[in-house]
Amino acid sequence: MRTVQVEEITKNIKEMCIEANHFLTQDMDVALKCAVETEKAELGKQILNQLQDNLTIAGEEMIPICQDTGMAVIFMEIGQDVHFEGGSLEDAINEGVRQGYVEGYLRKSVVKDPLIRENTKDNTPAVIHYQMVNGDKVTITVAPKGFGSENMSRVFMLKPADGIEGVKEAILTAVKDAGPNACPPMVVGVGIGGTFEKCALMAKKALTRPVNQHSDIPYVAEMEKEVLEKINKTGIGPGGLGGTTTALAVNINTYPTHIAGLPVAINICCHVNRHAVRVI
């Protein structure tokens, strides 16, 4: 049994909130640089170059890469041989978010009640997902999610007879409906299977997979490539102003489901696709 003090969780999450809002992950940085070279539309190239300028300024001057610094989504993969001490784990996570957003001068976008709409003034609470895994390590993923793209999310409860073609059409429908609102070039996370809420969680988690890694299931990997190609033929383009780079990746996760259903969730993320990962 390994003991982890919850104050260590707070410290890391504070740092990760600031890191994720100022710097892209390496895979996203490479993907955006490659997009500048492959984009065929002149206006699309201009938009992608402006995004590069924005990222450079953000890094050099420690200014958030997007004014919407998101709602903090936290994935906690906790080894079953870990014991936490020093207080409540959930309180420690939220304290890390509070410190990161307050001390990092990040925009506070969370309201206490969804209808009364009073701002919490520290961007808490976070949305936290826990998963127990083997071992004695804790893997933390902090993924600030802006709502320009989050609002474009969709869940389709398809019929089993709709099959793989129905799934492809659902993904394309979601992307076309999102258009410029998701701040393309986007990353498209997809969850297929499970139940209503399981497919949505899988779609969210899919956004944290490196954009240069395909599913290890052969037919799913092929679908990721095919759907990405179709999305990039829609002409939406960078910033929604036309071009050949509407999406940088389509990441699909699957899970067993009921004989009577085919749930499909699409969670779109904007061109920054922010997240930071640490193992403690």
C-alpha positions as CSV (number, residue, x, y, z in Angstrom):
1,M,0.0,0.0,0.0
2,R,1.4,3.4,-1.0
3,T,0.3,6.6,0.9
4,V,-0.3,9.8,-1.1
5,Q,-0.9,13.1,0.7
6,V,-3.9,14.9,-0.8
7,E,-1.9,18.2,-0.7
8,E,0.2,16.7,-3.5
9,I,-2.9,16.3,-5.6
10,T,-3.8,19.9,-5.0
11,K,-0.4,21.1,-5.9
12,N,-0.2,19.2,-9.2
13,I,-3.8,20.1,-10.3
14,K,-3.1,23.8,-9.6
15,E,0.0,23.6,-11.8
16,M,-1.8,21.6,-14.5
17,C,-4.7,24.0,-14.8
18,I,-2.2,26.8,-15.5
19,E,-0.1,24.6,-17.9
20,A,-3.1,23.4,-19.9
21,N,-4.4,26.9,-20.4
22,H,-1.1,28.3,-21.7
23,F,0.6,25.5,-23.6
24,L,-0.5,22.9,-26.1
25,T,0.4,19.3,-25.7
26,Q,3.3,18.3,-28.1
27,D,1.0,16.2,-30.4
28,M,-1.4,19.1,-30.8
29,D,1.4,21.5,-31.5
30,V,2.8,19.2,-34.2
31,A,-0.6,18.7,-35.7
32,L,-1.3,22.4,-36.0
33,K,2.1,23.1,-37.5
34,C,1.5,20.3,-40.1
35,A,-1.9,21.7,-40.9
36,V,-0.3,25.0,-42.0
37,E,1.7,23.0,-44.6
38,T,-1.1,20.9,-45.9
39,E,-4.0,23.4,-45.9
40,K,-4.9,24.1,-49.6
41,A,-7.0,27.3,-49.2
42,E,-5.1,30.6,-48.9
43,L,-7.5,32.0,-46.4
44,G,-7.3,28.8,-44.4
45,K,-3.5,29.1,-44.3
46,Q,-3.8,32.7,-43.0
47,I,-6.1,31.6,-40.2
48,L,-3.8,28.7,-39.2
49,N,-0.8,31.1,-39.2
50,Q,-2.7,33.5,-37.0
51,L,-3.4,30.6,-34.6
52,Q,0.4,29.9,-34.6
53,D,1.0,33.6,-33.7
54,N,-1.5,33.4,-30.9
55,L,0.2,30.3,-29.4
56,T,3.6,32.0,-29.6
57,I,2.3,35.1,-27.8
58,A,0.5,33.0,-25.2
59,G,3.7,31.0,-24.4
60,E,6.0,34.0,-24.3
61,E,3.8,36.3,-22.3
62,M,1.9,33.7,-20.2
63,I,-1.5,34.7,-21.6
64,P,-4.1,32.0,-21.9
65,I,-4.3,30.5,-25.4
66,C,-8.1,31.1,-25.3
67,Q,-10.1,33.6,-23.4
68,D,-12.5,30.9,-22.5
69,T,-10.4,29.0,-20.0
70,G,-13.1,26.4,-19.6
71,M,-14.7,24.3,-17.0
72,A,-12.2,22.0,-15.4
73,V,-12.7,18.3,-16.3
74,I,-10.5,16.0,-14.3
75,F,-9.9,12.3,-15.0
76,M,-8.4,10.5,-12.0
77,E,-7.0,7.0,-12.6
78,I,-6.3,5.7,-9.1
79,G,-4.2,2.6,-8.4
80,Q,-6.0,0.2,-6.1
81,D,-2.9,0.1,-3.9
82,V,-3.0,3.8,-3.2
83,H,-4.2,5.2,0.1
84,F,-4.9,9.0,0.4
85,E,-4.2,10.9,3.6
86,G,-4.6,14.4,4.8
87,G,-8.3,15.1,4.0
88,S,-10.9,14.6,1.3
89,L,-9.6,13.7,-2.2
90,E,-12.5,15.6,-3.9
91,D,-11.9,18.7,-1.8
92,A,-8.2,18.5,-2.6
93,I,-9.0,18.3,-6.3
94,N,-11.3,21.3,-6.2
95,E,-8.8,23.3,-4.1
96,G,-6.2,22.7,-6.9
97,V,-8.6,24.0,-9.4
98,R,-9.4,27.0,-7.2
99,Q,-5.7,27.8,-6.7
100,G,-4.9,27.3,-10.4
101,Y,-7.7,29.6,-11.7
102,V,-7.3,32.3,-9.0
103,E,-3.5,32.5,-8.7
104,G,-3.1,31.8,-12.5
105,Y,-5.5,34.7,-13.3
106,L,-7.6,32.5,-15.5
107,R,-11.2,33.4,-16.3
108,K,-13.7,32.1,-13.9
109,S,-16.6,30.7,-15.9
110,V,-18.5,28.4,-13.5
111,V,-21.9,29.3,-12.1
112,K,-23.1,27.7,-8.8
113,D,-26.6,26.9,-10.0
114,P,-27.4,26.2,-13.7
115,L,-30.5,28.4,-13.6
116,I,-29.8,31.1,-11.0
117,R,-26.4,31.7,-12.6
118,E,-24.3,33.1,-9.8
119,N,-20.6,32.8,-10.5
120,T,-18.6,30.8,-8.0
121,K,-15.6,33.2,-8.6
122,D,-13.0,30.5,-8.5
123,N,-14.1,28.1,-11.4
124,T,-15.0,25.4,-9.0
125,P,-16.4,22.8,-8.7
126,A,-14.6,20.7,-11.3
127,V,-16.3,17.8,-13.1
128,I,-14.4,14.8,-11.8
129,H,-14.3,11.2,-13.2
130,Y,-12.7,8.5,-11.1
131,Q,-11.5,5.1,-12.3
132,M,-9.8,2.4,-10.2
133,V,-6.9,0.7,-11.9
134,N,-4.1,-1.8,-11.0
135,G,-1.0,-0.6,-9.3
136,D,0.1,2.2,-6.9
137,K,0.2,5.2,-9.2
138,V,-2.3,8.1,-9.7
139,T,-2.7,9.4,-13.2
140,I,-4.3,12.8,-13.4
141,T,-5.6,14.4,-16.6
142,V,-6.8,18.0,-16.4
143,A,-8.8,19.0,-19.4
144,P,-10.3,22.5,-19.3
145,K,-13.3,22.5,-21.7
146,G,-14.5,25.7,-23.3
147,F,-18.2,25.8,-24.1
148,G,-18.1,27.1,-27.6
149,S,-17.2,23.6,-28.6
150,E,-18.9,21.8,-25.7
151,N,-22.3,23.3,-26.7
152,M,-21.9,21.5,-30.1
153,S,-21.9,18.0,-28.4
154,R,-24.5,15.5,-29.5
155,V,-25.8,12.1,-28.4
156,F,-27.6,9.9,-30.9
157,M,-29.5,6.8,-29.7
158,L,-29.3,4.9,-32.9
159,K,-30.9,1.6,-33.8
160,P,-28.6,-1.4,-34.1
161,A,-29.7,-1.7,-37.8
162,D,-28.2,1.7,-38.4
163,G,-24.8,0.0,-38.1
164,I,-21.4,1.5,-38.9
165,E,-22.8,3.7,-41.7
166,G,-25.3,5.2,-39.3
167,V,-22.5,6.0,-36.9
168,K,-20.4,7.7,-39.6
169,E,-23.5,9.8,-40.6
170,A,-24.1,10.8,-37.0
171,I,-20.6,12.1,-36.6
172,L,-20.7,14.0,-39.9
173,T,-24.1,15.5,-38.9
174,A,-22.7,16.7,-35.6
175,V,-19.7,18.3,-37.2
176,K,-21.7,20.0,-40.0
177,D,-24.2,21.3,-37.4
178,A,-21.3,22.7,-35.3
179,G,-19.7,24.5,-38.3
180,P,-17.7,27.5,-37.2
181,N,-19.1,27.5,-33.6
182,A,-16.6,24.8,-32.4
183,C,-13.6,27.0,-33.5
184,P,-12.1,24.6,-36.1
185,P,-9.8,23.0,-36.8
186,M,-11.4,20.7,-34.3
187,V,-10.7,17.4,-32.6
188,V,-13.7,15.1,-32.6
189,G,-14.1,12.7,-29.7
190,V,-16.6,9.8,-30.3
191,G,-18.0,7.2,-27.9
192,I,-19.9,4.2,-29.3
193,G,-21.7,1.7,-27.2
194,G,-22.5,1.4,-23.5
195,T,-25.4,3.5,-22.4
196,F,-26.6,7.1,-22.8
197,E,-24.1,8.4,-20.2
198,K,-21.3,5.9,-20.9
199,C,-20.9,6.9,-24.6
200,A,-20.8,10.6,-23.6
201,L,-18.0,9.9,-21.1
202,M,-16.1,7.9,-23.7
203,A,-16.3,10.7,-26.2
204,K,-15.0,13.2,-23.6
205,K,-12.1,10.9,-22.7
206,A,-11.3,10.3,-26.4
207,L,-10.4,14.0,-26.7
208,T,-7.4,13.4,-24.4
209,R,-5.9,10.7,-26.6
210,P,-2.9,12.0,-28.6
211,V,-4.1,13.1,-32.1
212,N,-1.4,11.0,-33.7
213,Q,-2.6,7.7,-32.2
214,H,-5.3,5.6,-33.7
215,S,-7.5,3.1,-31.9
216,D,-5.9,-0.3,-31.5
217,I,-9.0,-1.9,-32.9
218,P,-8.4,-2.2,-36.7
219,Y,-11.9,-1.4,-37.9
220,V,-12.2,1.5,-35.5
221,A,-8.8,2.9,-36.7
222,E,-10.0,2.7,-40.3
223,M,-13.3,4.5,-39.4
224,E,-11.3,7.2,-37.7
225,K,-9.3,7.8,-40.8
226,E,-12.3,7.6,-43.1
227,V,-14.5,10.0,-41.1
228,L,-11.6,12.5,-40.7
229,E,-11.2,12.5,-44.5
230,K,-14.9,13.1,-45.0
231,I,-15.0,15.9,-42.4
232,N,-12.1,17.7,-44.1
233,K,-14.1,17.6,-47.4
234,T,-17.0,19.5,-45.9
235,G,-15.2,22.8,-46.6
236,I,-15.8,24.3,-43.2
237,G,-12.1,24.9,-42.8
238,P,-10.1,26.9,-40.2
239,G,-12.2,29.3,-38.3
240,G,-15.2,28.2,-40.3
241,L,-14.0,30.4,-43.2
242,G,-13.4,27.6,-45.7
243,G,-10.6,25.2,-46.4
244,T,-9.4,21.7,-46.2
245,T,-8.5,21.5,-42.5
246,T,-11.8,21.2,-40.6
247,A,-10.6,18.6,-38.1
248,L,-7.1,17.5,-37.0
249,A,-8.3,14.1,-35.7
250,V,-11.2,11.8,-35.0
251,N,-10.7,9.7,-31.8
252,I,-13.2,6.9,-31.3
253,N,-13.7,4.8,-28.1
254,T,-16.0,1.8,-28.0
255,Y,-17.7,-0.3,-25.3
256,P,-20.1,-3.3,-25.2
257,T,-23.8,-2.3,-25.4
258,H,-27.3,-3.8,-25.2
259,I,-28.7,-5.9,-28.0
260,A,-31.5,-3.2,-28.5
261,G,-29.3,-0.1,-28.7
262,L,-26.4,1.7,-30.4
263,P,-25.6,4.8,-28.4
264,V,-23.2,7.3,-30.1
265,A,-21.9,10.5,-28.5
266,I,-19.8,13.2,-30.3
267,N,-17.9,15.6,-28.1
268,I,-16.1,18.2,-30.2
269,C,-13.1,20.3,-29.0
270,C,-11.7,23.4,-30.5
271,H,-8.3,23.8,-32.1
272,V,-6.5,24.1,-28.7
273,N,-7.9,20.8,-27.3
274,R,-6.4,21.6,-23.9
275,H,-5.2,18.9,-21.5
276,A,-2.3,18.1,-19.2
277,V,-1.4,14.6,-17.9
278,R,0.8,13.7,-14.9
279,V,1.5,10.4,-13.1
280,I,2.1,10.6,-9.3
